[in-house]
Amino acid sequence: MFDTNGAPSSQVESPEQPSDHSFLTWLQVAAFIYLLLAGVSTIGAGFKWASGGAEGAEKIFAFATNPVVGVILGTLSTALVQSSSTVTSVIVGLVAGGVPVSIAVPMIMGANMGTTITNTIVALGDVKDGKTFNKAFRASTVHDFFNLYSIVIFLPIEAIFHPLERMGGALSNMLVGDFNASMKGINFIGALTKPPAEWIQGRLAGMSDTLGGIVMAAIGIGFIFMSVARLGKVLGAVMRGPAKQIVDKSFAAGPVVGILAGTMITVLVQSSSTTTSLVVPLAAAGVLSLRQVYPFTLGANIGTCITAVLAATAVSGVGAGVAMQIAMVHLLYNVFGVIVFAVVPFLYDLPVRSAEWLGNKTEKHRGWAFGYIGLVFFLLPGSVLAVQAQLDGDETPQESPEFDPAAKMEVEEEMQKSGTVIE
């Protein structure tokens, strides 16, 4: 084969093989990914600071008097605190203090939904380009829709028959003992991204908790926007040729491989928010399709639960049995959810079709994106909280068992010792 000038085609430089494939280009990818992860960490720390952290979650959960309210408030508290490990420790303390496990299980379901707001915020970094934003928003919300439909299916079953509560309790009785499989030392992502967040919080220490937290979250969003704006272009340059072929082969092996990959990576980084946030720029750049991203996010759901189970093995004393039961409920809920959606074709396609529909809407009108985030994560849960507070006369329900701070502190201390951070 020869080019138009008669030169052998092997000597013609392909336009898809530019000098971008260099060490400096990959170094840029690493730098922008780090900026993205630092932004995610900063947003989480800011939300947690503004909302009062565990204490804020405790106040929200005081109104969880039935399963429906429990799942909605689980969503709100995790969206505000941005740490399902904090929310889980609060729930464990609540159960140790007398809150029925039947109310705590829906809180766990809601926590699954609330933690997905981070990757949805990451998608906003591509808001200027309609088609790119469509891809990014699809990739971020497919996780949301899976969690939403899982709640719709499993919440009524759990409310009537309590299978997760019973199985979690049975497994807890079998597993609680001297065995300790803590994740101490494995959370290298947290160790890398925590210093910038701590430095920023130190600079804002003179502000009130609410203002400081909001400013900190805004800085984190700025980090994400800066990284996503450049990361998509750089990824588009380097993910060609052999690199693109490797990615395609890895994801072409089928949904099961994608689920396993998402599970293992989330276990290693100990943050489903991190895992799912990383695939959004890849989808926006056209490196991954929505159907490649989807099973990967399902695996992230399972991976974050496994780290919770391992952390629970490090808990001793009053909270040991409850910590393990809640962790097992979380794991069983997500494993069963993935299995049910995987074996029923209509259910498996439902989150994908929903994400495609919403992505198309946001491409035409950006207000759909902001309206979706506000409605699902804040307005609807906040309205339920306000109505419940009004019904209770703006007082904490008298019949609700008191929260046991000693149990919560013990659980948090043991989780910190285990080195586990689950988001």
Secondary structure, 3 states (H helix, E strand, C coil): CECCCCCEHHHCCCCCCCCCCCHHHHHHHHHHHHHHHHHHHHHHHHHHHHHCHHHHHHHHHCCCCCHHHHHHHHHHHHHHHCCHHHHHHHHHHHHHCCCCHHHHHHHHHHHHHHCCHHHHHHHHHHCCCHHHHHHHHHHHHHHHHHHHHHHHHHHHHHHHHCHHHHHHHHHHHHHCCCCCCCCCCCCHHHHHHHHHHHHHHHHCCCCCHHHHHHHHHHHHHHHHHHHHHHHHHHHHHHCCHHHHHHHHHHHCCCHHHHHHHHHHHHHHHCCHHHHHHHHHHHHHCCCCCHHHHHHHHHHHHHHHHHHHHHHHCCCCHHHHHHHHHHHHHHHHHHHHHHHHHHHCHHHHHHHHHHHHHHHHHHHHCCHHHHHHHHHHHHHHHHHHHHHHHHHCCCCCCCCCCCCCHHHHHHHHHHHHHCCCCCC
